[in-house]
Amino acid sequence: MQRKLTITVDEAVYEGLYAVIGRRKISRFIESLVRPHVLAESLTEAYQAMALDEDREGEAEEWAEGTFGDVRDETR
């Protein structure tokens, strides 16, 4: 069940949300930011869910592999 919540933000913040996040997506964006701070979700369960996301894991591995070259090329 969803509940409606009215919040007040500075006009510049609202315009930024509207420009960056887009119309009809602001509520979902704010909820995704707030959720981890107010719901007691098990950290272990969250990590397990992330590990099951094959696309995300592939992107993370690709990024990690790409950083090895960066370290190798640094001067000591």
N, C-alpha and C positions, 0 to 999 in steps of 0.2 A: 504494500500500500504506500502511496506517495502522499505527502502533505505539502501544502503550499506555505512558503515562508517569505515574508517581505523583509528585505534588508535595505539599508541606506548606504550608498557609497558616493564618493566625490564624483562630480560630473566628468572629470578627466579620466577617472578610473573606469566609469561606465563606458565612455566613448572608446577607450582602449580595449575593453572587453569586447565591445560590439565590433570593432575593427579587426581585432586579432582572432578572436574565437568565433565570431559570427553569430548571426541571428538564430535563435532557437537552440543554441548550444551552450549558452552561458550557465544555465542551471547544472547541466551534466558536468561541465568543467569545474565549477565550484564544488560540487559534491565529490568529485574525484580527488580534489585537494584536501577537503575536510575529513572525508571518510576515515583515513588511517589514524587520525588524531582523536576520533570520538568512538570508534568501534574497537572492541577488544578482539582483534583477529590474531590467531596464532601466527607468529613469525615463521615457524616451521611449515605450517600449511601454506602460507603465502609463497615461501621459497619453492615448495614442491609444485605449486601451481605454475610458477614461472618456469621451472625446469621442464614442465610438460609442454610448454609453448615452443614447438620446434622452430618456427620462424624467428622468434626472439632469440633463442639459443644460437641459431645459425648466425644471426647478425652480431651477437656478442662475441662469438668465436672469431668471426671475420675481423671485427674491430681489434680484438686482442692480438691476433696474428699480425695485424698491420702495425701495431705498436712496437713489435720486436725490432723492426728495421729502424724506427726512430731512435731507440736506445743505442743500437749498434753504431749509429752514425754520430753520436754525441762525442765531443772532445772531452778528455778527462783532465 
